[in-house]
């Protein structure tokens, strides 16, 4: 009985350690430069699933309501690429902006952060 329990634990740990997705952003930092206040900036953050199981992006956390994040709806298969779309509305902000978005997923390296920055000029 004890051996069966040990084998079950080893099998579970093997599957847990070796059967996972891995989220890797190609470029996790973007600079949108100088823009006039009121513009909506769209940035694509490309990533690849470097794991061996499907990757599911489940949630994003942002610093303010001026940032909208659109995640892929379907699982990303191993070794395939996709992107996260970030929309930054500059209507209510100005001057230097430096924002971080946290991406939640089922990846072994969860969570991951992406960052964008730039300068918003007053109208």
Buried (B, 14 or more C-beta within 10 A) or exposed (E): EEEEEEEEEEEEEEEEEEEBBBBBBEEBEBEBEEBEBEEEBEBBBEBBBBBEBBBBBEEBEBEEEBBBBEBBEEBBBBEEEBBBEBEBBBEEBBEEBEBBBBBBBBBBEBBBEBBBBBBBEEE
